Amino acid sequence: MSLVSKLGAIIVLTAVAAAFLGPLVAPYDPSVQELPLRLAAPSPDHPFGRDELGRDIVTRVLWGARVSLFVGVVVVSISAAAGILIGATAGYFGGWIDGSIGRAMDVLLAFPGILLAIAVVAVLGPSLRNVVLALSLIGWVGYARLVRGQVLRARELEYVQAAQAAGADSWRILLRHIIPTTVPAVLVQAALGMAGAIVGEASLSFLGLGVQPPTASWGSMIDGGRAHLLDAPHLTVFPGVAMALLVLGFNFLGDGLRDALDPTQRRTGSAVRPEP
């Protein structure tokens, strides 16, 4: 495991620990407002300062990490499950099934992912559940394309053809012999997909279409600090840095997993990076 991938793992583990343990030990409530102290600069008691409503930014960054990681895990889980099933079906059975699924993926890929997510959330209404749904409806395409390619290669292997010749059921062959060969590539895609889901959630929250106040979200915190970039830059700097570090950590981790699981692809960028 390279130094970069180790750094990514450290960043991710630190973020996970901070997200789950931080709110338990944080001395302040993320929703308590102290208007006389609004926009207060960083101090020993409030290392990140206070926001436009006098709330402690450290506490809100920690709670925002929980939202980002929750969205990332759920979106990646749903997208990966759907993508594996759809991609494996298209790659193994081929014919009109593969053609139909391929055309559907082409249509989705023809539009920027974030615009489709905005459209879905705008129709369904802003909420955490709808953010997860919108990102999942788009996120499965990358996994499906990746798994389809892996299945097309795996179905030509001798042991798969031997199972077919022995009369094994097609779904049994898929589930027991082919899909397990796609796991390494899917793990790499999942790590990169976490970064994409975190950025997607933050983007929707920044636009007011994601998590609604008073729940803390890095995107909404950055949006709230836009009007104070000159007089109170700490409102946007700290949540922005937190998000950038976590996204960077998952990207480093994904690159490390790719190198470890498939050394022939070192730094070739062959893994399909997810649309946000």
Backbone as a ProteinNet text record, in pm:
[ID]
protein_1_A
[PRIMARY]
MSLVSKLGAIIVLTAVAAAFLGPLVAPYDPSVQELPLRLAAPSPDHPFGRDELGRDIVTRVLWGARVSLFVGVVVVSISAAAGILIGATAGYFGGWIDGSIGRAMDVLLAFPGILLAIAVVAVLGPSLRNVVLALSLIGWVGYARLVRGQVLRARELEYVQAAQAAGADSWRILLRHIIPTTVPAVLVQAALGMAGAIVGEASLSFLGLGVQPPTASWGSMIDGGRAHLLDAPHLTVFPGVAMALLVLGFNFLGDGLRDALDPTQRRTGSAVRPEP
[TERTIARY]
85.6	0	89.1	66.4	151.7	126.9	218.2	206.1	79.6	46.8	-72.6	-199.4	-206.4	-324.5	-334.8	-219.5	-222.7	-273.5	-229.2	-278.4	-429	-477.8	-621.6	-697.7	-644.6	-710.3	-713.3	-604.9	-599.2	-703.2	-713.6	-810.9	-953.2	-983	-1118	-1149.9	-1057.5	-1082.1	-1096.8	-1016.9	-1029	-1164.9	-1210.5	-1340.9	-1454.1	-1443.6	-1546.3	-1550	-1432.2	-1425.8	-1480.4	-1444.4	-1493.6	-1644.2	-1696.3	-1840	-1920.9	-1871.5	-1949.4	-1920.7	-1797.5	-1762.7	-1769.3	-1745.4	-1743.5	-1871.5	-1988.2	-2112.3	-2139.7	-2081.3	-2103.3	-2024.6	-1913.2	-1827.6	-1825.7	-1893.5	-1894.8	-1962.2	-1900.9	-1955.5	-2074	-2109	-2215.4	-2320.4	-2440.7	-2549.6	-2539.5	-2547.7	-2530.3	-2641.3	-2754.6	-2867.7	-2886.5	-2812.3	-2828.3	-2770.5	-2852	-2810.4	-2777.5	-2670.9	-2633.8	-2606.8	-2712.7	-2704	-2605.5	-2591.2	-2491.8	-2348.9	-2322.1	-2187.4	-2176.1	-2271.4	-2268.9	-2141.7	-2088.7	-1968.4	-1843	-1848.6	-1730.3	-1613.7	-1495.9	-1376.3	-1333.9	-1250.4	-1200.4	-1134.2	-1157	-1104.3	-1074.6	-1008.4	-980.2	-1106.6	-1215.7	-1340.6	-1413.4	-1394.9	-1459.8	-1352.7	-1277	-1160.7	-1194	-1315.5	-1355.3	-1442.5	-1466.7	-1550.8	-1698.8	-1780.7	-1925.9	-1981.7	-2099.6	-2157.4	-2246.7	-2326.2	-2408.5	-2520.2	-2548.2	-2649.8	-2587.8	-2456.5	-2389.1	-2371.5	-2384.8	-2368.7	-2222	-2179.9	-2041.7	-2012.8	-1911.9	-1882.8	-1817.4	-1734.7	-1673.7	-1781.3	-1879.5	-1986.2	-2063.8	-2091.6	-2169.2	-2088.7	-1958.7	-1875.1	-1879.5	-1875.5	-1881.9	-2016.5	-2124.6	-2255.3	-2270	-2209.3	-2211.5	-2139.7	-2033	-1960.9	-2052.1	-2136.4	-2228.3	-2324.6	-2376.1	-2467.8	-2397.7	-2276.9	-2203.7	-2171.6	-2124.2	-2089.4	-2213.6	-2322.1	-2446.5	-2493.8	-2497.8	-2540.6	-2447.4	-2316.4	-2220.6	-2239.8	-2253.6	-2268	-2397.8	-2507.4	-2636	-2638.9	-2593.1	-2594.5	-2504.9	-2385.7	-2294.4	-2352.3	-2413.8	-2471.7	-2583.3	-2674.7	-2786.1	-2735.2	-2646.7	-2594.9	-2516.8	-2433.2	-2352.9	-2441.1	-2539.4	-2627.8	-2703.8	-2761.9	-2836.9	-2744.2	-2628.4	-2535.3	-2481.7	-2450.6	-2401.4	-2508	-2631	-2738.9	-2765.9	-2777.3	-2809.6	-2692.8	-2572.4	-2455.4	-2427.7	-2442.1	-2418.9	-2523.3	-2647.4	-2753.3	-2725.7	-2688	-2660.8	-2540.9	-2434.9	-2313.7	-2326.9	-2402	-2409.1	-2509.2	-2625.3	-2729.3	-2716.4	-2663.3	-2642	-2772.1	-2762.2	-2881.1	-2958.8	-3092	-3177	-3172.9	-3145.2	-3135	-3017.1	-2903.1	-2784.3	-2807.7	-2871.6	-2897.3	-2988.5	-3094.3	-3189.2	-3124	-3050.6	-2983.5	-2876.8	-2805.5	-2703.5	-2761.6	-2878.1	-2940.4	-2986.3	-3037.7	-3080.2	-2961.8	-2848.4	-2728.8	-2677.4	-2685.3	-2641.4	-2724.6	-2854.9	-2942.3	-2904.2	-2881.8	-2845.8	-2709.3	-2616.1	-2482.3	-2477	-2582.8	-2584.7	-2604.3	-2648.2	-2671.7	-2575.9	-2531.7	-2449.6	-2526.2	-2457.2	-2524.4	-2585.9	-2516.8	-2567.5	-2694.6	-2706.9	-2828.6	-2947.8	-2925.8	-3033.7	-3074.3	-2975.1	-3005	-3085.5	-3047.7	-3122.3	-3266.6	-3284.4	-3419.8	-3503.9	-3444.3	-3518.9	-3558.5	-3463.8	-3493.3	-3590.3	-3581.1	-3673.2	-3816.7	-3832.2	-3966.4	-4018.1	-3932.1	-3975.3	-3976.4	-3897.5	-3888.6	-3758.5	-3706.3	-3578.3	-3589.6	-3508.2	-3500.3	-3382.3	-3338.2	-3225.9	-3262.8	-3384.4	-3427.4	-3427	-3474.6	-3479.9	-3340.4	-3249.2	-3110.6	-3050.8	-3071.3	-3021.6	-3083.6	-3213	-3282.2	-3228.4	-3211.4	-3164.6	-3023	-2934.5	-2797	-2788.3	-2876.3	-2876	-2929.4	-3028	-3083.7	-2980.5	-2880.8	-2775.7	-2651.9	-2623.3	-2496.7	-2481.5	-2591.1	-2579.8	-2516.9	-2521	-2474.3	-2325.2	-2244.8	-2101.6	-2070.4	-2141.4	-2120.6	-2166.9	-2279.2	-2331.4	-2235	-2179.7	-2083.8	-1959	-1912.1	-1792.4	-1816.4	-1926.8	-1957.3	-1986.2	-2053	-2080.6	-1950.2	-1852.9	-1724.9	-1655.1	-1662.1	-1600.6	-1670.4	-1802.9	-1878.8	-1852	-1841.3	-1812.3	-1680.4	-1584.2	-1456	-1465.6	-1538.1	-1542.8	-1622.2	-1723.8	-1807.1	-1733.6	-1618.1	-1538	-1435.6	-1427.7	-1332.4	-1372.5	-1273.7	-1298.2	-1392.7	-1375.5	-1460.4	-1605.5	-1627.5	-1764.8	-1825.8	-1749.5	-1799.4	-1822.2	-1738.6	-1758.7	-1888.2	-1918.5	-2044	-2163.4	-2151.3	-2259.5	-2279.2	-2167.1	-2176.4	-2236.7	-2216.9	-2272.4	-2420.6	-2475.8	-2618	-2654.2	-2558.7	-2587	-2679.5	-2764.5	-2857.8	-2780.7	-2832.2	-2762.5	-2744.1	-2847.7	-2836	-2740.4	-2734.4	-2638.8	-2494.9	-2474.2	-2340.7	-2305.1	-2402.5	-2377.5	-2342	-2423.5	-2407.8	-2286.7	-2255.7	-2149.6	-2014.8	-2016	-1890	-1845.1	-1938.4	-1900.5	-1899.8	-2009.7	-2017.3	-1904.7	-1865.5	-1752.6	-1624	-1605.7	-1484.4	-1488	-1604.8	-1616.9	-1596.1	-1586.7	-1580.2	-1462.1	-1339.1	-1227.1	-1252.1	-1299.7	-1325.7	-1437.2	-1539	-1649.8	-1603.4	-1512.7	-1460.8	-1387.7	-1309.8	-1241.2	-1344	-1444.3	-1548.4	-1625.4	-1646.3	-1720.6	-1644.8	-1512.4	-1433.2	-1441.5	-1428.9	-1441.8	-1586.1	-1681	-1821.4	-1857.6	-1791.7	-1813.4	-1778.5	-1665.8	-1626.1	-1730.3	-1777	-1877.2	-2008.5	-2051.8	-2176.8	-2165.6	-2050.2	-2030.1	-2036.6	-1970	-1974.6	-2116.6	-2185.8	-2322.9	-2416	-2406.7	-2491.7	-2461.2	-2331.8	-2293.8	-2343.3	-2337	-2383.4	-2532.5	-2610.1	-2754.6	-2789.8	-2719.6	-2745.1	-2704.3	-2596.9	-2553.6	-2662.5	-2734.7	-2841.4	-2974.3	-2977.5	-3100.5	-3191.8	-3141.4	-3222.9	-3191	-3100.7	-3059.7	-3115.3	-3027.4	-3067.1	-3116.9	-3229.6	-3289.9	-3251.4	-3240.2	-3208.8	-3311.6	-3268	-3136	-3031.5	-3063.4	-2965.4	-2839.3	-2723.9	-2596.4	-2556.9	-2512	-2457.8	-2346.8	-2239.6	-2127.5	-2169.8	-2253.8	-2298.2	-2377	-2471.5	-2551.1	-2467	-2365.7	-2276.7	-2195.5	-2147.4	-2073.8	-2166.3	-2288.2	-2384.6	-2413.2	-2427.4	-2455.4	-2341	-2220.3	-2105.5	-2069.7	-2141.9	-2108	-2113.9	-2211.9	-2229.4	-2124.3	-2042.3	-1944.7	-1803.4	-1776.2	-1644.1	-1534.6	-1566.7	-1466	-1454.5	-1568	-1562.2	-1555	-1597	-1591.4	-1565.5	-1447.3	-1419.3	-1421.2	-1408.6	-1406.1	-1537.5	-1645.1	-1772.9	-1768.1	-1692	-1682.4	-1553	-1446	-1315.3	-1318.7	-1368.6	-1359.2	-1446.8	-1575.8	-1651.4	-1598.2	-1546.7	-1490.4	-1366.3	-1277.9	-1156.8	-1192.4	-1290.3	-1331.8	-1381.3	-1465	-1517.2	-1405.3	-1315.9	-1206.7	-1116	-1086.1	-999.8	-1065.4	-1194.9	-1262.4	-1271.5	-1304.1	-1309.2	-1171.4	-1069	-932.5	-894.2	-935.9	-906.7	-967.5	-1092.5	-1156.5	-1092.8	-1052.3	-984.2	-849.1	-774.6	-647	-670.2	-773.1	-802.9	-843.2	-922.2	-961.8	-843.1	-751	-630.9	-545.9	-537.1	-460.2	-522	-654.4	-723.3	-703.7	-707.8	-687.2	-547.7	-448.9	-312.5	-294.7	-359.2	-343.2	-417.8	-537.1	-620.7	-591.2	-535.4	-503.7	-377.5	-259.3	-134	-113.1	-180	-161.7	-223.1	-304.4	-371.8	-313.1	-193.2	-132.9	-132	-201.3	-204.4	-249.3	-325.9	-372.5	-507.1	-571.4	-702	-810.2	-794.3	-892.6	-1021.3	-1017.9	-1141.7	-1234.9	-1363.4	-1460	-1494.3	-1464.7	-1495.1	-1642.5	-1706.5	-1851.1	-1892.4	-2010.9	-2070.8	-2132.3	-2114.2	-2173.6	-2323.5
-118.8	0	123.8	214.2	330.8	432.4	527.8	633.6	715.1	741.5	820	747.6	616.6	541.1	530	520	518.8	651.7	760.9	892.6	902.2	848.9	849.4	770.2	653.5	571.7	643.3	711.7	785.6	897.1	970.1	1079.1	1025.8	916.5	860.4	809.1	735.2	682.3	795.4	900.2	1015	1081.7	1096.2	1157.5	1072.9	941.2	852.5	861.5	859.2	870	1003.5	1110.4	1243.2	1252.9	1193.8	1201	1128.6	1012.3	932.9	968.1	1006	1035.3	1184.3	1267.8	1411.5	1466.5	1436.7	1489.5	1443.1	1330.5	1280.7	1360.1	1418.2	1490.6	1640.1	1685.2	1828.5	1905.6	2014.2	2088.7	2176.8	2188.9	2280.4	2207.9	2261.5	2210.2	2274.8	2195.5	2254	2349.6	2348.1	2433.2	2553.5	2559.6	2670.8	2798.4	2904.9	3032.2	3132.8	3207	3318.1	3438.6	3509.1	3617.3	3728.1	3761.6	3866.3	3828.3	3697.8	3652.6	3605.6	3647.2	3604	3651.8	3564.6	3592.4	3608.3	3560.5	3571.2	3495	3553.2	3492	3370.4	3283	3167.9	3210.7	3130.7	3159	3026.5	3026.4	2899.9	2820.2	2888.3	2817.5	2771.2	2842.6	2809.8	2815.2	2707.5	2709.5	2747	2717.5	2752.4	2877.6	2938.5	3057	3023.6	3126.1	3109.7	3155.2	3102.7	3136.5	3259.2	3281.2	3402.3	3405.5	3293.7	3288.1	3262.1	3268.7	3250	3105	3011.9	2870	2829.7	2732	2686.6	2609.8	2652.6	2592.8	2456.2	2434.7	2302.7	2195.6	2223.1	2126	2101.2	2206.6	2191	2119.7	2139.3	2064.7	1915.2	1881.5	1740.9	1678.7	1752.6	1700.8	1693.9	1788.9	1783.7	1662.5	1620.1	1499.8	1377.2	1373.2	1259.7	1254.2	1370.3	1375.7	1330.7	1383.4	1349.9	1201.2	1143.6	1001.6	914.4	955.1	879.2	876.2	993.4	999.8	917.2	929.1	855	705.1	653.6	509.4	457.7	528.4	481	488.1	599.9	614.9	510.6	490	391.6	250.9	219	85.5	59.4	155.3	138.5	134.5	228	236.4	111.4	62.9	-55.2	-178	-195.9	-311.8	-310.7	-194.9	-184.7	-198.3	-134.7	-139.5	-278.9	-352.6	-489.5	-576.9	-567.4	-649.6	-615.9	-486.3	-444.9	-471.9	-435.3	-456.1	-602.7	-687.5	-830.8	-891.4	-848.2	-898.5	-860.4	-734.4	-688.8	-761.1	-775.5	-836.4	-985.2	-1054.6	-1200.7	-1244.2	-1180	-1225.6	-1159.7	-1038.9	-972	-950	-945.1	-931.2	-803.7	-815.2	-697.1	-645.7	-735.5	-689.9	-594.9	-635.8	-551	-420.9	-430.4	-310.8	-212.2	-262.5	-174.5	-106	-183.9	-125.7	-25.9	-60	31	163.6	161.4	286	369.1	303.3	376.3	443.5	373.5	433.5	548.9	535.2	643.2	769.8	751.6	866.9	938.2	861	921.5	989.2	928.4	984.5	1106.2	1128.8	1243.2	1375.5	1367.7	1488.1	1490.9	1609.1	1618	1562.1	1479.3	1412.6	1508.8	1618.3	1711	1778.5	1802.4	1864.7	1770.6	1642.9	1545.8	1536	1539.4	1534.8	1657.2	1773.8	1896.2	1884.6	1830.9	1817.2	1722.6	1609.6	1512	1571	1635	1692.2	1808.6	1886.4	1998	1948.3	1832.8	1775.6	1712.9	1637.5	1564.3	1649.7	1757.8	1842.9	1821	1927.2	1915.9	1836.8	1733.8	1654.4	1558.9	1505.1	1411.2	1285.1	1237.8	1116.7	1137.3	1251.5	1277.6	1300.3	1354.6	1368	1229.9	1138	1001.3	935.8	954.6	895.3	951.7	1083.7	1147.2	1101.8	1097.9	1057.3	908.9	827.6	684.1	656.4	733.9	715.3	741	821.3	853.6	768	736.7	672.3	530.2	458.4	317.2	299	402.4	387.9	353.4	421.8	393.5	250.9	200.3	62.2	-35.2	-5.6	-96.2	-106.8	5.7	1.8	-78.4	-55.7	-126.1	-276.6	-315.8	-457.7	-524.7	-454.8	-513	-551.5	-462.2	-493.3	-610.9	-617.4	-728.6	-861.1	-857.4	-979.7	-1027.1	-934.9	-973.4	-1049.8	-1009.8	-1079.3	-1211.2	-1209.6	-1327.9	-1442.8	-1410	-1518.5	-1603.5	-1556.7	-1633.7	-1722.9	-1716	-1798.9	-1945.9	-2033.4	-2176.6	-2235.4	-2196.2	-2257.9	-2213	-2092.1	-2046.8	-2125.6	-2146.1	-2224.3	-2370	-2420.2	-2557.4	-2567.7	-2465.2	-2465	-2457.6	-2379.8	-2372.9	-2507.3	-2570	-2700.2	-2805.7	-2791.1	-2887.5	-2863.2	-2756.5	-2728.5	-2647.3	-2578.3	-2495.2	-2380.8	-2341.3	-2231.7	-2101.1	-2017.3	-1891.9	-1802.4	-1790.9	-1703.7	-1763	-1894.4	-1958	-1927.9	-1934	-1903.1	-1757.7	-1669	-1527.3	-1501.8	-1553.8	-1523.3	-1591.4	-1713.1	-1789.4	-1782.9	-1757	-1766.4	-1635.5	-1551	-1431.6	-1305.7	-1279.9	-1156.1	-1146.3	-1254.4	-1241.2	-1189.2	-1212.3	-1162.2	-1011.3	-950.2	-806	-728.2	-797.6	-730.2	-634.3	-673.8	-578.7	-446.8	-453.7	-331.4	-250	-317.4	-246.3	-176.5	-237.5	-173.7	-44.2	-45.5	76.9	182.7	142	235.2	289.5	205.4	248.8	357.3	341.1	443.3	576	571.6	693.9	745.7	652.4	691.5	763.1	728.1	799.9	947	973.9	1113	1184.5	1118.1	1179.8	1206.9	1113.9	1132.2	1246.2	1259.9	1368.1	1503.2	1514	1639	1665.5	1561.3	1578.5	1627.8	1568.3	1613.4	1757.2	1791.5	1928.2	2027.1	1988	2076.7	2103	1997.6	2015.2	2096.9	2073	2151.1	2296.5	2320.6	2457.3	2532.6	2461.6	2523.3	2527.8	2478.9	2478.2	2362.1	2259.8	2145.2	2019.8	2031.7	1915.3	1918.1	1891.3	1889.8	2028.7	2031.8	2159.5	2204	2336.8	2389.9	2342	2327.5	2363.1	2251.2	2141	2033.2	2083	2049	2096.8	2015.7	2084.3	2022	2111.2	2049.7	2129.1	2220.7	2173.5	2255.7	2377	2357.4	2470.3	2565.2	2514.3	2601	2691.2	2635.2	2716.1	2819.9	2780.2	2874.4	2988	2954.6	3057.7	3156.2	3112.9	3201.4	3283.6	3264.6	3338.6	3488.7	3535.2	3679.7	3739.8	3655.5	3705.4	3661.8	3646.6	3600.9	3699.8	3828	3928.9	3958.2	3963.7	3999.8	3878.8	3760.8	3640.4	3518.2	3507.4	3395.4	3258.9	3254.4	3124.7	3048.7	3118.6	3050.8	2952.5	2984.5	2896.2	2815.4	2869.5	2802.9	2666.9	2659.8	2535.3	2423.6	2447.7	2338.1	2302.9	2403.3	2375	2289	2318.4	2239.4	2097.9	2086	1953.4	1867.6	1926.3	1851	1814.3	1909	1882.5	1770.9	1771.3	1667.7	1530.6	1523.5	1393.4	1339.9	1426.2	1383.7	1339	1414.5	1377.2	1243.1	1221.3	1095	976	987.6	876.7	854.8	962.9	947.3	878.1	917.8	851.3	703.9	676.9	538.7	456.8	515.3	444.3	412.2	508.3	482	372.1	373.6	269.9	132.9	125.4	-2.4	-52.4	37.9	-2.8	-61.1	5.3	-45.4	-180.1	-195.9	-319.2	-435.8	-408.5	-516.3	-548.6	-451.2	-475	-398.3	-453.8	-382.8	-344.9	-411.3	-380.6	-247.1	-188.6	-63.6	53.1	45	151.3	282	378.4	514.4	525.9	426.9	438	505.3	520.2	586.6	503.9	369.2	284.8	271.9	297.2	290.9	401.9	370.6	468.4	560	686.2	778.2	816.8	827.1	845.1	987	998.2	1129.8	1174.6	1301.4	1347.6	1355.4
0	0	0	-94.7	-110.1	0.6	8.9	108.8	86.8	-39.2	-70.7	-25.9	-52.7	-11.9	139.8	206.8	353.1	406.9	343.8	384.4	364.2	251.6	227.4	332	367.9	470.4	604.9	638.8	765.8	766.4	654.6	646.8	662.3	592	597.6	737.8	798.1	932.8	1034.3	1020	1110.1	1095.2	970.2	946.4	1004.1	987.1	1041.8	1194.6	1255.8	1402	1449.8	1379.9	1419.4	1402.3	1294.7	1269.3	1375.3	1420.8	1515.3	1660.5	1689.9	1828.2	1859.4	1759.1	1782.2	1843.6	1785.4	1842.7	1985.7	2025.2	2161.5	2264.5	2221.4	2315.5	2288.2	2182.2	2150.7	2263.5	2307.6	2422.1	2386.1	2258.3	2218.4	2135.5	2139.8	2057.9	1919.7	1812.1	1677.8	1637.3	1709.7	1672.1	1763.3	1873.3	1968.5	1909.4	1909.2	1851.8	1962.3	1938	2026.1	1937	1903.2	1806.1	1845.5	1974	2007.2	1967.8	1950.7	1917.4	1772.5	1690	1549.7	1481.3	1394	1314.8	1400.4	1525.7	1612.2	1551.1	1559.1	1501.8	1584.3	1527.9	1604.8	1734.8	1840.1	1973.4	2041.5	2155.5	2225.8	2256.8	2291.3	2322.7	2196.3	2088.3	1961	1852.3	1834.5	1742.8	1599.2	1554.4	1418.1	1414.4	1528.9	1534.5	1539.2	1514.9	1514	1379	1344.6	1214.8	1223.6	1120.1	1111.9	1214.4	1278.4	1384.5	1521.4	1530	1658.1	1698.4	1605.6	1637.6	1623.7	1704.3	1703.2	1574.4	1499.7	1369	1383.6	1485.9	1505.6	1518.9	1603.3	1624.6	1496.3	1422.2	1299.2	1190.7	1187.5	1092.6	1125	1253	1293.1	1255.6	1278.9	1241.6	1089.3	1019.5	874	819.6	889.1	847.9	856.7	957.7	970.6	852.2	813.8	699.7	572.1	548.8	426.4	418.8	529.2	529.2	516.2	580.3	568.3	423.8	361.1	221.2	133.5	156.4	76.3	86.7	208	228.6	166.3	189.5	137.4	-14.4	-70.7	-216.6	-282.2	-228.8	-286.5	-274.3	-161.7	-143.5	-244.2	-257.1	-350.7	-494.7	-528.6	-665.8	-702.9	-610.4	-639.2	-656.7	-569	-580.2	-712.1	-745.7	-870.9	-990.6	-985.1	-1097.2	-1122.7	-1015.5	-1031.7	-1097.2	-1048.8	-1104	-1250.6	-1279.8	-1416.4	-1511	-1467.9	-1553.3	-1579.2	-1476.1	-1493.7	-1587.2	-1573.8	-1662.3	-1807.1	-1830.2	-1966.6	-2026.7	-1949.6	-2002	-2027.1	-1944.2	-1956.7	-2063.6	-2064.3	-2156.5	-2294.3	-2300.5	-2427.7	-2504	-2638.1	-2722.4	-2695.2	-2705.2	-2687.1	-2544	-2447.9	-2307.6	-2293	-2346	-2340.6	-2417.3	-2533.2	-2613.1	-2542.3	-2480.3	-2410.9	-2291.8	-2212.5	-2096.8	-2141.5	-2248.9	-2299.9	-2344.4	-2411.4	-2456	-2336.4	-2232.5	-2112.5	-2045.2	-2039.7	-1980.4	-2065.5	-2196.4	-2284.4	-2263.3	-2244	-2220.8	-2091.5	-1985.2	-1857.7	-1864.1	-1937.1	-1947.2	-2038.8	-2115.7	-2206.1	-2131.5	-2005.3	-1926	-1807.5	-1768	-1646.4	-1526.8	-1448.4	-1337.2	-1237.5	-1206.9	-1106.2	-1154.1	-1285.8	-1337.1	-1324.4	-1350.5	-1332.7	-1185.8	-1096.1	-953.1	-910.9	-961.7	-930.7	-978	-1099.4	-1153.7	-1069	-1028.8	-948.4	-814.1	-745.8	-614	-626	-733.3	-752.3	-768.1	-832.9	-851	-721.9	-653	-533.5	-408.2	-408.3	-290.2	-215.3	-153.4	-82.3	47.5	60	182.5	169.5	282.4	279.9	202.9	220.3	149.6	-1	-45.8	-189.6	-248	-168.7	-214.3	-239	-145.5	-161.3	-284.3	-303.2	-417.6	-548.7	-555.1	-678.4	-714.5	-616.5	-643.4	-678.1	-619.8	-650.1	-790.2	-833.3	-967.2	-1075.7	-1042.9	-1139.3	-1116.5	-990.9	-956.9	-1006.5	-1030.9	-1069.6	-1207	-1291.2	-1429.1	-1434.3	-1352.5	-1352.7	-1312.3	-1212.2	-1168.8	-1276.7	-1341	-1443.8	-1561.6	-1604.9	-1716.2	-1678.6	-1556.5	-1510.9	-1501.7	-1439.6	-1421	-1554.6	-1644.5	-1776.6	-1846.6	-1843.2	-1905.4	-1839.6	-1706.6	-1635.1	-1668.8	-1681	-1709.6	-1852.3	-1945.5	-2083.9	-2092.6	-2009.8	-2008.5	-1931.8	-1820.4	-1735.1	-1797.3	-1878.6	-1933.1	-2036.3	-2081.4	-2176.6	-2106.5	-1973.1	-1900.7	-1908.5	-1899.7	-1921.2	-1816.8	-1690.2	-1587.4	-1600.9	-1654.8	-1678.9	-1794	-1899.4	-2011.8	-1972.9	-1882.3	-1833.9	-1755.5	-1673.9	-1598.2	-1692.3	-1799.8	-1898.6	-1967.8	-2002.2	-2069.2	-1978.8	-1848	-1752.3	-1726	-1784.3	-1769.5	-1647.2	-1588.4	-1470.9	-1508.2	-1417.4	-1439.3	-1460.1	-1549.3	-1582.7	-1460.2	-1379.3	-1260.9	-1158.8	-1151.2	-1060.8	-1107	-1237.7	-1291.3	-1262.4	-1283	-1257.1	-1110.9	-1021.4	-878.9	-816.6	-860.5	-794.8	-864.9	-995.4	-1069.4	-1134.1	-1173.6	-1249.1	-1162	-1091.3	-1012.1	-909.2	-841.4	-747.8	-811.9	-942.1	-1008.2	-1027.5	-1014.3	-1032.7	-903.7	-790.1	-660.2	-647.8	-687.6	-674.4	-747.2	-871.6	-947	-883	-829.1	-765.9	-638.4	-563.5	-442.5	-476.1	-582.7	-625.3	-664.7	-741.9	-784.5	-664.7	-562.7	-444.9	-368.9	-355.9	-287.9	-361.7	-494	-572.6	-570.8	-562.9	-557.4	-429.1	-318.8	-193.4	-211	-276.4	-299.7	-385.5	-490.6	-576.4	-504.5	-418.2	-344.7	-244.5	-179.7	-82.9	-152.8	-268.3	-344.3	-394.9	-439.3	-487.2	-378.9	-260.1	-148	-110.9	-103.9	-69.3	-174.8	-301.1	-409	-398	-372.7	-360.6	-236.6	-126.9	-5.3	-25	-98.7	-128.8	-204.3	-291.1	-370.3	-295.7	-171.7	-94.4	-124.6	-195.8	-234.5	-153.9	-59.1	18.2	158.7	253.8	394.3	434.3	502.8	537.9	679.6	701.1	834.4	936.2	1061.9	1117.3	1110.1	1039.7	1028.7	959.4	1015.8	961.4	839	736.5	616.2	564.9	517.5	469.2	355.1	266	154.3	200.3	292.2	341.6	425.6	495.2	572.3	478.7	369.7	272.1	209.2	180.7	124	221.9	350.8	449.8	468.2	437.5	455.1	333	221.6	99.2	118.4	194.8	212.7	305.2	367.4	464.9	430.2	300.2	258.9	299.1	303	332.6	482.2	552	693.7	786.6	741.4	826.4	738.6	678.8	586.1	653.4	787.2	854.4	838.7	804.3	785.3	669.1	565.9	449.3	446.1	504.3	496.4	564.6	686.5	762.8	707.3	675.7	612.5	474.4	400.1	268.5	277	372.9	391.7	436.2	526.3	573.9	458.2	371	257.3	160.4	132.5	39.2	89.8	218.9	275.2	266.7	297	294.8	152.2	56.7	-83.6	-130.5	-92.5	-128.7	-66.9	58.3	125.4	52.8	9.7	-62.2	-198.8	-265	-393.8	-376.5	-274.5	-245.6	-213.8	-132.5	-94.7	-216.8	-305.8	-427.1	-515.7	-529.8	-609.6	-546.7	-413	-345	-361.6	-352.8	-372.3	-514.9	-611.9	-750.9	-770.1	-712.7	-726.6	-657	-540.6	-464.3	-526.9	-582.4	-635.2	-780.8	-853.8	-993.8	-1030	-1001.9	-1026.5	-1173.1	-1266.4	-1408	-1446.6	-1356.1	-1386.9	-1309.5	-1261.3	-1181.6	-1260.2	-1199.6	-1250.8	-1397.4	-1443.6	-1581.7	-1589.3	-1471.4	-1469.9	-1534.1	-1535.8	-1603.4	-1526.2	-1396	-1318.8	-1363.7	-1374.9	-1420.4	-1305.4	-1315.1	-1207.6	-1213.5	-1096	-1092.7	-1129.7	-1186.8	-1205.7	-1074.5	-1033.5	-907.6	-917.1
[MASK]
++++++++++++++++++++++++++++++++++++++++++++++++++++++++++++++++++++++++++++++++++++++++++++++++++++++++++++++++++++++++++++++++++++++++++++++++++++++++++++++++++++++++++++++++++++++++++++++++++++++++++++++++++++++++++++++++++++++++++++++++++++++++++++++++++++++++++++++++++++

